Amino acid sequence: MVEQLYSDIPPTKLRNKKEKFTPAKTNKFWLWVASFFFFNMLQNRFYAFRYRGEENYYNGDTKIPTILFAPHSNWWDGIVFYNITHRIFHKEIRIMIEELNRFPILNHGGGYSVNKSSSQSVMQALQYSVDVVGDLKNLLCIFPQGIIRPPHFRPIEFQTGLAYIAKNAVKKYGRVNLIPVAIDYTFFRDNRPEVVVDFGKRIELDKSSNLDKKELTHIFEKALEDTCDEQFKEISTGDVANYNILFKQHLKWYRRIEQRLKRIDLPPVADV
């Protein structure tokens, strides 16, 4: 049997079951639990978490709704988004989770459901997204491809949900900021991978933006693809000096011995 890693059909469409919409239900206790748990998960699996470009958020007007959008390539993406919102921007996350009905506890951390087997359910989730992004204690995080794609998949293509949310947020709040986020998982010199996050250039929309959903979708696709491609070029050089560190592990004992040996100038071996 051939293993199928990726499917073009969302899992809720495959299940084709009616599922009740579940909104986010956060409180201080569950946010503390989620923050502790998700941060420790990253620390236990990754050597470091590097990020840069956060000024693209702070240099804009932080008193208007903000949407972060990123590619979705694996299971860790949502946990990375959680730590971005809570530990870098100090906000609560609001994130659409297709499998929330299988893991309902995630709604206490800021997740809300979407069932793509029903257009009515999809519209309910999109309208809820417009509502919650207006609360400035939140950052709305979206994976606009709609399904999981392989790492570095090209071309980056979106469904129109992000454009719908952006246009309706502008109608409701007057303005909205959108920031593309490149997330990669890569090995440098350690035996464990690192999380590398780049925040791209801010896209500002207001009521003077008369683009339709298709035009906006293409703009968002290009912004994210450019951000991801630029990140890939930087990673390929191995130059991470300009990144901030969310966490970085201490070297294991055998790596410390390796580093020490590299600093010792051994005498040349005499010819026999």
FINU-157734 format. One record per residue (C-alpha): residue number from 1; residue in three letters; y, z, x. Coordinates in steps of 0.25 Angstrom, whole numbers, padded with zeros to 4 digits, always signed. Last residue first. Example, Ala and Ser with C-alpha at 12.3 -4.5 7.8 and 13.67 -1.06 7.14 Angstrom:
REM FINU-157734
[pt 2 ser [-0004 +0029 +0055]],
[pt 1 ala [-0018 +0031 +0049]],
END
This chain:
REM FINU-157734
[pt 272 val [+0030 +0039 +0227]],
[pt 271 asp [+0044 +0036 +0223]],
[pt 270 ala [+0052 +0049 +0221]],
[pt 269 val [+0056 +0052 +0206]],
[pt 268 pro [+0071 +0053 +0204]],
[pt 267 pro [+0077 +0067 +0202]],
[pt 266 leu [+0078 +0071 +0188]],
[pt 265 asp [+0092 +0072 +0182]],
[pt 264 ile [+0091 +0081 +0171]],
[pt 263 arg [+0099 +0078 +0158]],
[pt 262 lys [+0089 +0070 +0152]],
[pt 261 leu [+0079 +0082 +0153]],
[pt 260 arg [+0088 +0091 +0145]],
[pt 259 gln [+0089 +0081 +0134]],
[pt 258 glu [+0074 +0080 +0133]],
[pt 257 ile [+0073 +0095 +0133]],
[pt 256 arg [+0083 +0096 +0122]],
[pt 255 arg [+0075 +0085 +0114]],
[pt 254 tyr [+0062 +0093 +0116]],
[pt 253 trp [+0069 +0106 +0111]],
[pt 252 lys [+0074 +0099 +0098]],
[pt 251 leu [+0089 +0095 +0099]],
[pt 250 his [+0098 +0103 +0090]],
[pt 249 gln [+0101 +0096 +0077]],
[pt 248 lys [+0114 +0089 +0073]],
[pt 247 phe [+0121 +0091 +0060]],
[pt 246 leu [+0133 +0085 +0052]],
[pt 245 ile [+0137 +0078 +0065]],
[pt 244 asn [+0149 +0069 +0065]],
[pt 243 tyr [+0148 +0055 +0071]],
[pt 242 asn [+0156 +0049 +0081]],
[pt 241 ala [+0147 +0051 +0093]],
[pt 240 val [+0135 +0044 +0086]],
[pt 239 asp [+0134 +0032 +0095]],
[pt 238 gly [+0120 +0027 +0095]],
[pt 237 thr [+0124 +0013 +0095]],
[pt 236 ser [+0115 +0009 +0083]],
[pt 235 ile [+0120 +0020 +0075]],
[pt 234 glu [+0134 +0015 +0075]],
[pt 233 lys [+0129 +0001 +0071]],
[pt 232 phe [+0121 +0007 +0060]],
[pt 231 gln [+0133 +0015 +0055]],
[pt 230 glu [+0142 +0002 +0054]],
[pt 229 asp [+0131 -0005 +0046]],
[pt 228 cys [+0130 +0007 +0037]],
[pt 227 thr [+0145 +0007 +0034]],
[pt 226 asp [+0146 -0008 +0033]],
[pt 225 glu [+0134 -0007 +0023]],
[pt 224 leu [+0141 +0004 +0015]],
[pt 223 ala [+0154 -0003 +0014]],
[pt 222 lys [+0148 -0017 +0011]],
[pt 221 glu [+0140 -0011 -0001]],
[pt 220 phe [+0152 -0003 -0006]],
[pt 219 ile [+0160 -0016 -0006]],
[pt 218 his [+0149 -0024 -0013]],
[pt 217 thr [+0147 -0013 -0024]],
[pt 216 leu [+0162 -0014 -0026]],
[pt 215 glu [+0162 -0028 -0029]],
[pt 214 lys [+0150 -0027 -0038]],
[pt 213 lys [+0156 -0015 -0046]],
[pt 212 asp [+0169 -0023 -0048]],
[pt 211 leu [+0181 -0021 -0039]],
[pt 210 asn [+0195 -0017 -0045]],
[pt 209 ser [+0198 -0007 -0036]],
[pt 208 ser [+0213 -0003 -0040]],
[pt 207 lys [+0207 +0009 -0047]],
[pt 206 asp [+0203 +0016 -0034]],
[pt 205 leu [+0192 +0014 -0024]],
[pt 204 glu [+0191 +0019 -0010]],
[pt 203 ile [+0180 +0015 +0000]],
[pt 202 arg [+0179 +0024 +0012]],
[pt 201 lys [+0174 +0019 +0025]],
[pt 200 gly [+0160 +0023 +0029]],
[pt 199 phe [+0154 +0036 +0030]],
[pt 198 asp [+0143 +0036 +0041]],
[pt 197 val [+0131 +0045 +0041]],
[pt 196 val [+0120 +0046 +0052]],
[pt 195 val [+0108 +0055 +0049]],
[pt 194 glu [+0100 +0057 +0062]],
[pt 193 pro [+0085 +0055 +0065]],
[pt 192 arg [+0076 +0065 +0073]],
[pt 191 asn [+0070 +0062 +0087]],
[pt 190 asp [+0084 +0063 +0092]],
[pt 189 arg [+0091 +0052 +0100]],
[pt 188 phe [+0097 +0043 +0088]],
[pt 187 phe [+0088 +0042 +0076]],
[pt 186 thr [+0094 +0037 +0063]],
[pt 185 tyr [+0096 +0040 +0049]],
[pt 184 asp [+0108 +0032 +0043]],
[pt 183 ile [+0118 +0035 +0032]],
[pt 182 ala [+0130 +0026 +0030]],
[pt 181 val [+0140 +0031 +0019]],
[pt 180 pro [+0149 +0022 +0011]],
[pt 179 ile [+0161 +0030 +0006]],
[pt 178 leu [+0167 +0028 -0008]],
[pt 177 asn [+0180 +0034 -0013]],
[pt 176 val [+0185 +0034 -0027]],
[pt 175 arg [+0198 +0032 -0035]],
[pt 174 gly [+0203 +0034 -0049]],
[pt 173 tyr [+0194 +0044 -0054]],
[pt 172 lys [+0187 +0038 -0066]],
[pt 171 lys [+0189 +0023 -0064]],
[pt 170 val [+0187 +0025 -0049]],
[pt 169 ala [+0174 +0033 -0051]],
[pt 168 asn [+0170 +0021 -0061]],
[pt 167 lys [+0172 +0011 -0050]],
[pt 166 ala [+0165 +0019 -0039]],
[pt 165 ile [+0153 +0023 -0048]],
[pt 164 tyr [+0151 +0009 -0053]],
[pt 163 ala [+0152 +0004 -0038]],
[pt 162 leu [+0142 +0014 -0034]],
[pt 161 gly [+0132 +0010 -0045]],
[pt 160 thr [+0133 -0005 -0042]],
[pt 159 gln [+0120 -0006 -0034]],
[pt 158 phe [+0122 -0007 -0019]],
[pt 157 glu [+0117 -0017 -0008]],
[pt 156 ile [+0117 -0014 +0006]],
[pt 155 pro [+0112 -0027 +0013]],
[pt 154 arg [+0105 -0022 +0021]],
[pt 153 phe [+0096 -0010 +0022]],
[pt 152 his [+0099 -0001 +0034]],
[pt 151 pro [+0089 +0010 +0030]],
[pt 150 pro [+0080 +0005 +0019]],
[pt 149 arg [+0085 +0005 +0004]],
[pt 148 ile [+0084 +0016 -0006]],
[pt 147 ile [+0089 +0012 -0020]],
[pt 146 gly [+0103 +0012 -0027]],
[pt 145 gln [+0110 +0005 -0016]],
[pt 144 pro [+0122 +0014 -0020]],
[pt 143 phe [+0117 +0027 -0014]],
[pt 142 ile [+0128 +0035 -0019]],
[pt 141 cys [+0134 +0049 -0015]],
[pt 140 leu [+0145 +0055 -0024]],
[pt 139 leu [+0153 +0065 -0017]],
[pt 138 asn [+0156 +0078 -0025]],
[pt 137 lys [+0167 +0089 -0025]],
[pt 136 leu [+0176 +0078 -0029]],
[pt 135 asp [+0170 +0077 -0043]],
[pt 134 gly [+0173 +0062 -0047]],
[pt 133 val [+0161 +0058 -0040]],
[pt 132 val [+0153 +0066 -0051]],
[pt 131 asp [+0158 +0057 -0063]],
[pt 130 val [+0156 +0043 -0057]],
[pt 129 ser [+0142 +0047 -0052]],
[pt 128 tyr [+0139 +0052 -0066]],
[pt 127 gln [+0143 +0038 -0071]],
[pt 126 leu [+0133 +0032 -0061]],
[pt 125 ala [+0122 +0041 -0065]],
[pt 124 gln [+0124 +0038 -0080]],
[pt 123 met [+0124 +0023 -0077]],
[pt 122 val [+0111 +0024 -0070]],
[pt 121 ser [+0105 +0032 -0081]],
[pt 120 gln [+0109 +0021 -0091]],
[pt 119 ser [+0104 +0010 -0082]],
[pt 118 ser [+0090 +0017 -0083]],
[pt 117 ser [+0079 +0015 -0072]],
[pt 116 lys [+0090 +0019 -0062]],
[pt 115 asn [+0089 +0034 -0065]],
[pt 114 val [+0100 +0041 -0058]],
[pt 113 ser [+0101 +0056 -0055]],
[pt 112 tyr [+0111 +0066 -0049]],
[pt 111 gly [+0111 +0073 -0036]],
[pt 110 gly [+0121 +0083 -0032]],
[pt 109 gly [+0113 +0094 -0025]],
[pt 108 his [+0108 +0100 -0039]],
[pt 107 asn [+0104 +0086 -0043]],
[pt 106 leu [+0094 +0086 -0031]],
[pt 105 ile [+0085 +0096 -0039]],
[pt 104 pro [+0081 +0085 -0048]],
[pt 103 phe [+0072 +0079 -0038]],
[pt 102 arg [+0064 +0069 -0046]],
[pt 101 asn [+0075 +0067 -0056]],
[pt 100 leu [+0084 +0065 -0044]],
[pt 99 glu [+0077 +0052 -0040]],
[pt 98 glu [+0089 +0043 -0042]],
[pt 97 ile [+0098 +0052 -0035]],
[pt 96 met [+0113 +0050 -0037]],
[pt 95 ile [+0122 +0058 -0028]],
[pt 94 arg [+0133 +0068 -0030]],
[pt 93 ile [+0135 +0076 -0018]],
[pt 92 glu [+0144 +0089 -0017]],
[pt 91 lys [+0155 +0088 -0007]],
[pt 90 his [+0157 +0094 +0007]],
[pt 89 phe [+0160 +0080 +0014]],
[pt 88 ile [+0151 +0082 +0026]],
[pt 87 arg [+0141 +0093 +0022]],
[pt 86 his [+0140 +0091 +0007]],
[pt 85 thr [+0142 +0076 +0005]],
[pt 84 ile [+0136 +0071 +0018]],
[pt 83 asn [+0124 +0081 +0016]],
[pt 82 tyr [+0121 +0076 +0002]],
[pt 81 phe [+0122 +0062 +0007]],
[pt 80 val [+0112 +0065 +0018]],
[pt 79 ile [+0102 +0071 +0008]],
[pt 78 gly [+0104 +0059 -0001]],
[pt 77 asp [+0101 +0049 +0011]],
[pt 76 trp [+0089 +0056 +0016]],
[pt 75 trp [+0079 +0049 +0007]],
[pt 74 asn [+0081 +0036 +0012]],
[pt 73 ser [+0089 +0023 +0013]],
[pt 72 his [+0101 +0025 +0003]],
[pt 71 pro [+0114 +0018 +0007]],
[pt 70 ala [+0126 +0026 +0006]],
[pt 69 phe [+0138 +0029 -0004]],
[pt 68 leu [+0148 +0040 -0004]],
[pt 67 ile [+0157 +0041 -0016]],
[pt 66 thr [+0170 +0049 -0016]],
[pt 65 pro [+0179 +0053 -0028]],
[pt 64 ile [+0194 +0056 -0025]],
[pt 63 lys [+0200 +0068 -0018]],
[pt 62 thr [+0194 +0065 -0005]],
[pt 61 asp [+0205 +0054 -0003]],
[pt 60 gly [+0200 +0047 +0010]],
[pt 59 asn [+0200 +0052 +0024]],
[pt 58 tyr [+0189 +0062 +0021]],
[pt 57 tyr [+0179 +0052 +0016]],
[pt 56 asn [+0181 +0041 +0027]],
[pt 55 glu [+0182 +0053 +0036]],
[pt 54 glu [+0167 +0055 +0034]],
[pt 53 gly [+0165 +0044 +0043]],
[pt 52 arg [+0154 +0050 +0052]],
[pt 51 tyr [+0141 +0057 +0051]],
[pt 50 arg [+0129 +0062 +0059]],
[pt 49 phe [+0118 +0070 +0054]],
[pt 48 ala [+0108 +0074 +0065]],
[pt 47 tyr [+0094 +0077 +0069]],
[pt 46 phe [+0088 +0074 +0056]],
[pt 45 arg [+0076 +0080 +0047]],
[pt 44 asn [+0078 +0095 +0047]],
[pt 43 gln [+0094 +0094 +0047]],
[pt 42 leu [+0093 +0084 +0036]],
[pt 41 met [+0085 +0093 +0027]],
[pt 40 asn [+0093 +0105 +0031]],
[pt 39 phe [+0106 +0098 +0025]],
[pt 38 phe [+0098 +0094 +0013]],
[pt 37 phe [+0093 +0109 +0010]],
[pt 36 phe [+0106 +0116 +0014]],
[pt 35 ser [+0115 +0107 +0005]],
[pt 34 ala [+0105 +0106 -0006]],
[pt 33 val [+0104 +0122 -0007]],
[pt 32 trp [+0119 +0124 -0006]],
[pt 31 leu [+0121 +0113 -0017]],
[pt 30 trp [+0111 +0120 -0025]],
[pt 29 phe [+0118 +0133 -0024]],
[pt 28 lys [+0132 +0128 -0026]],
[pt 27 asn [+0129 +0120 -0039]],
[pt 26 thr [+0125 +0105 -0041]],
[pt 25 lys [+0120 +0098 -0054]],
[pt 24 ala [+0120 +0083 -0052]],
[pt 23 pro [+0117 +0075 -0064]],
[pt 22 thr [+0103 +0072 -0069]],
[pt 21 phe [+0101 +0060 -0078]],
[pt 20 lys [+0088 +0061 -0086]],
[pt 19 glu [+0077 +0051 -0081]],
[pt 18 lys [+0070 +0040 -0089]],
[pt 17 lys [+0059 +0034 -0081]],
[pt 16 asn [+0058 +0021 -0074]],
[pt 15 arg [+0051 +0026 -0062]],
[pt 14 leu [+0053 +0013 -0055]],
[pt 13 lys [+0068 +0013 -0060]],
[pt 12 thr [+0070 +0027 -0055]],
[pt 11 pro [+0064 +0024 -0041]],
[pt 10 pro [+0075 +0013 -0039]],
[pt 9 ile [+0069 -0001 -0037]],
[pt 8 asp [+0072 -0009 -0025]],
[pt 7 ser [+0061 -0001 -0018]],
[pt 6 tyr [+0059 +0004 -0004]],
[pt 5 leu [+0048 +0011 +0005]],
[pt 4 gln [+0037 +0003 -0002]],
[pt 3 glu [+0024 +0007 +0006]],
[pt 2 val [+0014 -0004 +0006]],
[pt 1 met [+0000 +0000 +0000]],
END
